[in-house]
Amino acid sequence: MTSFQPSQIIEEFKNFVNISCTDCDTDISNYSSLHKGIIKMYFAARKVEIDYQNHTVKAEIPVSDHEYTTVNFECQDLNRFLSSCVKSDKRSLQFYQSALNYYNHIPGSLTQVA
């Protein structure tokens, strides 16, 4: 298994997010769990829903250790929003690397391997 530097993982993951957002126009189901996972990771959210047609996101985010509130917001540019949620902490980097492996994304590639 090849190990990459954090900056390489982040760059590849952002590239993959871009690919997934482009492809989600035709096949939402392929990447919906990835997109929800990014939002859950960044906001410590639960019950994330993305309405791709209406460009909205609904999520339950924590307001305290045991309380959540539901937020709804418009998201015209999903790729830009998801890319802005990318963090460089160890837990996030492990998630990104796992996601790249799960989707068989080859570093430096512009397409997903089937």
C-alpha positions in Angstrom: 0.0 0.0 0.0 1.4 3.4 -1.0 1.3 6.1 1.6 0.8 9.7 0.6 1.5 13.0 2.3 -1.5 14.8 3.8 -1.3 17.4 1.1 -1.5 14.8 -1.6 -4.4 13.0 0.0 -6.3 16.4 0.3 -5.5 17.3 -3.4 -6.6 13.9 -4.7 -9.7 13.9 -2.5 -10.7 17.4 -3.7 -10.2 16.2 -7.3 -12.4 13.2 -6.6 -15.1 15.4 -5.0 -15.1 17.4 -8.2 -15.5 14.2 -10.3 -18.3 12.9 -8.0 -20.2 16.2 -8.3 -19.9 16.2 -12.1 -21.0 12.5 -12.2 -23.8 13.0 -9.7 -25.8 14.9 -12.4 -26.3 11.6 -14.1 -26.1 9.0 -11.3 -26.7 10.5 -7.8 -26.8 7.1 -6.1 -23.1 6.4 -6.8 -21.9 9.3 -4.7 -24.7 10.3 -2.3 -23.2 8.4 0.6 -19.8 10.1 -0.1 -21.3 13.5 -0.1 -23.3 12.9 3.1 -20.2 11.4 4.7 -18.2 14.6 4.0 -20.9 16.7 5.6 -21.2 14.4 8.6 -17.4 14.5 9.1 -17.1 18.2 8.9 -20.1 19.2 11.0 -20.3 16.2 13.3 -23.8 15.9 11.8 -26.3 13.1 11.6 -29.3 12.5 9.3 -27.9 14.4 6.3 -30.1 14.7 3.3 -29.1 16.2 0.0 -31.7 17.3 -2.5 -29.7 17.4 -5.7 -32.5 18.8 -7.9 -33.4 21.6 -5.6 -29.8 22.3 -4.5 -30.6 22.0 -0.7 -28.9 20.3 2.2 -30.7 19.3 5.4 -28.7 18.1 8.4 -28.9 17.6 12.1 -25.9 19.3 13.7 -24.9 19.3 17.4 -25.5 22.3 19.6 -24.3 20.5 22.7 -23.1 17.0 23.6 -26.6 15.5 23.5 -28.6 18.1 21.5 -29.0 18.5 17.8 -30.7 21.1 15.7 -31.9 20.7 12.1 -30.5 23.1 9.6 -31.6 23.5 6.0 -29.6 25.6 3.5 -29.4 26.2 -0.2 -26.3 24.9 -1.9 -26.0 26.0 -5.5 -22.4 24.8 -6.0 -22.2 21.4 -4.2 -18.6 20.8 -5.4 -17.4 24.1 -3.9 -19.3 23.5 -0.7 -18.0 20.0 -0.2 -14.4 21.0 -1.1 -14.6 23.7 1.6 -15.5 21.0 4.1 -12.2 19.2 3.6 -10.0 19.3 6.7 -6.4 18.1 7.3 -6.8 16.5 10.7 -5.8 12.8 11.1 -9.3 11.5 11.3 -10.4 13.3 8.2 -7.3 12.2 6.3 -8.1 8.6 7.1 -11.7 9.1 5.9 -10.5 10.6 2.6 -8.0 7.9 2.0 -10.6 5.2 2.8 -13.1 6.9 0.4 -10.5 7.0 -2.4 -9.7 3.4 -1.8 -13.4 2.4 -1.7 -14.2 4.1 -5.0 -10.9 2.8 -6.5 -9.8 6.3 -7.3 -6.3 6.2 -8.8 -4.2 9.1 -7.7 -3.7 11.5 -10.6 -6.5 10.1 -12.6 -9.4 12.1 -13.9 -11.8 9.2 -14.1 -13.0 6.6 -11.7 -12.0 3.0 -12.3 -15.0 0.8 -12.8 
